[in-house]
Amino acid sequence: MQIIDILQLLVPNVWTAISQLCASAVLFFLMYKLAWKPVKKILDQRSEFEQSKLSEAEALKEENERLNKEAKQAISEANKTAETIVKSAREEGLSVKQELIEEGRQESRNLLDNAKRDIELQKSRLLEEMHEEIIDVALSATEKMLNEKLDKKSSKSEIDSFVKEVIQK
């Protein structure tokens, strides 16, 4: 009996096996209908959500790269514009400097010309005054000589005194 008992223990009962198989099939069917479809639907929704987030992230990344490229281009253009402005300001500064130097030179020439004219005027006035003074002195000397009818010796002494008088003035 022992072998039969062992065999009974090793080989299952057919009806028990069939009932267990049917129960398992019903459980699998119920699990498939009740749990698998909703879980699969939730998993599909989650997958779609994650895929949309990945697509959005990719779009944002591309937008960020485009904006970064535009910003670099704008900075490059701003640098070029700044260089142009600095260059034109430098050129304008040099032209203003040249104009100021030329104006200064012209003004100094004008001042020098005016000074030369003033000197010439003063020189001619002084010469005129000297000329008139010499004439006055010569007339007064002649008048003295005519008033005094002196000899050569006295005339000579008169002329010497006249010259000394002119030199002192």
C-alpha positions as CSV (number, residue, x, y, z in Angstrom):
1,M,0.0,0.0,0.0
2,Q,2.6,2.2,0.4
3,I,3.4,2.4,-3.3
4,I,-0.2,3.1,-4.1
5,D,-0.4,5.8,-1.5
6,I,2.8,7.3,-2.9
7,L,1.4,7.0,-6.4
8,Q,-1.8,8.7,-5.4
9,L,0.2,11.4,-3.8
10,L,2.3,11.8,-6.9
11,V,-0.4,11.6,-9.6
12,P,-3.2,14.1,-9.0
13,N,-6.8,13.3,-9.3
14,V,-8.1,14.1,-12.9
15,W,-11.2,15.8,-11.7
16,T,-9.3,18.0,-9.3
17,A,-6.8,18.9,-12.0
18,I,-9.6,19.8,-14.4
19,S,-11.5,21.8,-11.8
20,Q,-8.3,23.7,-10.9
21,L,-7.6,24.3,-14.6
22,C,-11.1,25.6,-15.1
23,A,-10.8,27.8,-12.0
24,S,-7.5,29.1,-13.2
25,A,-8.9,29.8,-16.7
26,V,-11.8,31.7,-15.2
27,L,-9.4,33.7,-13.0
28,F,-7.2,34.5,-16.0
29,F,-10.3,35.5,-18.1
30,L,-11.6,37.7,-15.3
31,M,-8.2,39.2,-14.7
32,Y,-7.8,39.9,-18.4
33,K,-11.2,41.5,-18.7
34,L,-11.3,43.3,-15.4
35,A,-7.7,44.2,-14.7
36,W,-5.5,43.8,-17.9
37,K,-7.5,46.2,-20.1
38,P,-7.7,49.1,-17.6
39,V,-4.1,48.6,-16.5
40,K,-3.1,48.5,-20.2
41,K,-5.2,51.6,-20.9
42,I,-3.5,53.4,-17.9
43,L,-0.1,52.3,-19.1
44,D,-0.8,53.5,-22.7
45,Q,-2.0,56.8,-21.4
46,R,1.1,57.2,-19.2
47,S,3.3,56.2,-22.2
48,E,1.5,58.8,-24.4
49,F,1.9,61.4,-21.6
50,E,5.6,60.7,-21.3
51,Q,6.0,60.7,-25.1
52,S,4.3,64.1,-25.3
53,K,6.6,65.4,-22.5
54,L,9.6,64.1,-24.4
55,S,8.3,65.8,-27.6
56,E,7.8,69.1,-25.7
57,A,11.2,68.8,-24.2
58,E,12.7,68.2,-27.6
59,A,10.8,71.2,-29.0
60,L,11.9,73.4,-26.1
61,K,15.5,72.2,-26.7
62,E,15.3,73.1,-30.4
63,E,13.6,76.5,-29.5
64,N,16.4,77.1,-26.9
65,E,19.1,76.3,-29.5
66,R,17.4,78.6,-32.1
67,L,17.1,81.5,-29.5
68,N,20.7,80.9,-28.5
69,K,21.8,81.1,-32.1
70,E,19.7,84.3,-32.6
71,A,21.2,85.8,-29.4
72,K,24.7,85.0,-30.7
73,Q,23.9,86.6,-34.0
74,A,22.4,89.7,-32.3
75,I,25.5,90.0,-30.1
76,S,27.7,89.7,-33.2
77,E,25.7,92.3,-35.0
78,A,25.8,94.6,-31.9
79,N,29.5,94.2,-31.8
80,K,29.8,95.1,-35.5
81,T,27.6,98.1,-34.9
82,A,29.6,99.1,-31.9
83,E,32.8,98.8,-33.9
84,T,31.3,100.9,-36.7
85,I,30.2,103.6,-34.2
86,V,33.6,103.6,-32.5
87,K,35.3,103.9,-35.9
88,S,33.1,106.7,-37.0
89,A,33.4,108.5,-33.7
90,R,37.2,108.1,-33.9
91,E,37.2,109.5,-37.5
92,E,34.9,112.3,-36.5
93,G,37.1,113.1,-33.5
94,L,40.1,113.2,-35.8
95,S,38.3,115.5,-38.3
96,V,37.2,117.8,-35.5
97,K,40.8,117.8,-34.2
98,Q,42.1,118.7,-37.6
99,E,39.5,121.5,-37.9
100,L,40.4,122.9,-34.5
101,I,44.1,122.8,-35.4
102,E,43.5,124.5,-38.7
103,E,41.3,127.1,-36.9
104,G,44.0,127.7,-34.4
105,R,46.7,128.1,-37.1
106,Q,44.4,130.5,-39.0
107,E,43.7,132.5,-35.8
108,S,47.4,132.6,-35.0
109,R,48.2,133.8,-38.6
110,N,45.5,136.5,-38.2
111,L,46.9,137.6,-34.9
112,L,50.4,137.6,-36.3
113,D,49.2,139.6,-39.3
114,N,47.3,142.1,-37.1
115,A,50.4,142.4,-34.8
116,K,52.6,143.1,-37.9
117,R,50.1,145.7,-39.1
118,D,50.0,147.3,-35.7
119,I,53.8,147.4,-35.6
120,E,54.0,148.9,-39.1
121,L,51.4,151.5,-38.1
122,Q,53.3,152.4,-34.9
123,K,56.5,152.4,-36.8
124,S,55.1,154.7,-39.5
125,R,53.6,157.0,-36.8
126,L,56.9,157.1,-34.9
127,L,58.7,157.9,-38.1
128,E,56.2,160.6,-38.9
129,E,56.5,162.0,-35.4
130,M,60.3,161.9,-35.7
131,H,60.1,163.5,-39.0
132,E,57.9,166.3,-37.7
133,E,60.1,166.7,-34.7
134,I,63.3,166.9,-36.8
135,I,61.5,169.4,-39.0
136,D,60.5,171.4,-35.9
137,V,64.0,171.2,-34.5
138,A,65.5,172.2,-37.9
139,L,63.2,175.1,-38.2
140,S,63.9,176.3,-34.7
141,A,67.6,175.9,-35.3
142,T,67.3,177.8,-38.5
143,E,65.3,180.4,-36.8
144,K,67.9,180.8,-34.1
145,M,70.7,181.0,-36.6
146,L,68.9,183.6,-38.6
147,N,68.0,185.6,-35.5
148,E,71.6,185.6,-34.5
149,K,73.9,186.6,-37.2
150,L,77.0,185.0,-36.0
151,D,80.1,183.9,-37.6
152,K,81.2,180.4,-38.6
153,K,82.5,179.5,-35.3
154,S,79.4,180.5,-33.4
155,S,77.3,178.7,-36.1
156,K,79.3,175.6,-35.6
157,S,78.7,175.8,-31.8
158,E,75.0,176.4,-32.4
159,I,74.8,173.4,-34.7
160,D,76.7,171.2,-32.1
161,S,74.3,172.3,-29.4
162,F,71.4,171.7,-31.7
163,V,72.6,168.1,-32.4
164,K,73.1,167.5,-28.7
165,E,69.6,168.8,-28.1
166,V,68.2,166.4,-30.7
167,I,70.1,163.5,-29.3
168,Q,68.9,164.2,-25.8
169,K,65.3,164.2,-26.9
